[in-house]
Amino acid sequence: MNCREGCGACCIAPSISSPIPGMPKGKPAGERCLHLSEVNLCGLFEKPERPEVCGGFKADVQVCGSDRDDAIRILGWLEQLTAA
């Protein structure tokens, strides 16, 4: 599966514990990454400063569902499971 252009769910729903440029403590779950544009595209995509965790994310129907709303819901649910 390829990422849905303009989705951005993986840049909003999960927490990111590693430092991100401009976000030295990472990103809490449910908060937009400051590098996510208004049209939900990553401003760090293919740049060396992009965190490893972001570059390692692979779109898959099991975590992305059938649309952006599914992706936000599923990734948020997975975040809650792993935070417990």
Contacts in CASP RR format, 6 or more apart in sequence:
PFRMAT RR
TARGET T0000
AUTHOR 0000-0000-0000
METHOD contacts of the structure
MODEL  1
MNCREGCGACCIAPSISSPIPGMPKGKPAGERCLHLSEVNLCGLFEKPER
PEVCGGFKADVQVCGSDRDDAIRILGWLEQLTAA
1 59 0 8 1.000
1 60 0 8 1.000
1 61 0 8 1.000
1 64 0 8 1.000
2 59 0 8 1.000
3 10 0 8 1.000
3 59 0 8 1.000
3 64 0 8 1.000
4 59 0 8 1.000
4 64 0 8 1.000
4 67 0 8 1.000
4 68 0 8 1.000
4 71 0 8 1.000
5 41 0 8 1.000
6 39 0 8 1.000
6 40 0 8 1.000
6 41 0 8 1.000
6 68 0 8 1.000
7 40 0 8 1.000
7 64 0 8 1.000
7 68 0 8 1.000
7 71 0 8 1.000
8 36 0 8 1.000
8 40 0 8 1.000
8 41 0 8 1.000
8 42 0 8 1.000
8 68 0 8 1.000
8 71 0 8 1.000
9 64 0 8 1.000
9 68 0 8 1.000
9 71 0 8 1.000
9 72 0 8 1.000
9 75 0 8 1.000
10 54 0 8 1.000
10 57 0 8 1.000
10 59 0 8 1.000
10 71 0 8 1.000
10 75 0 8 1.000
11 32 0 8 1.000
11 33 0 8 1.000
11 35 0 8 1.000
11 36 0 8 1.000
11 40 0 8 1.000
11 42 0 8 1.000
11 54 0 8 1.000
12 30 0 8 1.000
12 31 0 8 1.000
12 32 0 8 1.000
12 33 0 8 1.000
12 36 0 8 1.000
12 72 0 8 1.000
13 29 0 8 1.000
13 30 0 8 1.000
13 71 0 8 1.000
13 72 0 8 1.000
13 75 0 8 1.000
13 76 0 8 1.000
13 79 0 8 1.000
14 29 0 8 1.000
14 30 0 8 1.000
14 75 0 8 1.000
14 76 0 8 1.000
14 78 0 8 1.000
14 79 0 8 1.000
15 26 0 8 1.000
15 27 0 8 1.000
15 28 0 8 1.000
15 29 0 8 1.000
15 30 0 8 1.000
15 79 0 8 1.000
15 83 0 8 1.000
16 23 0 8 1.000
16 26 0 8 1.000
16 27 0 8 1.000
16 33 0 8 1.000
16 51 0 8 1.000
16 53 0 8 1.000
16 54 0 8 1.000
17 26 0 8 1.000
17 53 0 8 1.000
18 26 0 8 1.000
18 51 0 8 1.000
18 52 0 8 1.000
18 53 0 8 1.000
19 25 0 8 1.000
19 26 0 8 1.000
19 51 0 8 1.000
20 26 0 8 1.000
20 27 0 8 1.000
20 33 0 8 1.000
20 34 0 8 1.000
20 35 0 8 1.000
20 44 0 8 1.000
20 51 0 8 1.000
20 54 0 8 1.000
21 35 0 8 1.000
21 44 0 8 1.000
21 49 0 8 1.000
22 34 0 8 1.000
23 33 0 8 1.000
23 34 0 8 1.000
27 33 0 8 1.000
29 76 0 8 1.000
29 79 0 8 1.000
29 83 0 8 1.000
30 76 0 8 1.000
30 79 0 8 1.000
33 42 0 8 1.000
35 42 0 8 1.000
35 43 0 8 1.000
35 44 0 8 1.000
36 42 0 8 1.000
36 43 0 8 1.000
37 43 0 8 1.000
42 50 0 8 1.000
42 54 0 8 1.000
44 50 0 8 1.000
44 51 0 8 1.000
44 54 0 8 1.000
62 74 0 8 1.000
63 71 0 8 1.000
63 74 0 8 1.000
63 75 0 8 1.000
63 78 0 8 1.000
64 70 0 8 1.000
64 71 0 8 1.000
64 74 0 8 1.000
65 71 0 8 1.000
65 74 0 8 1.000
END
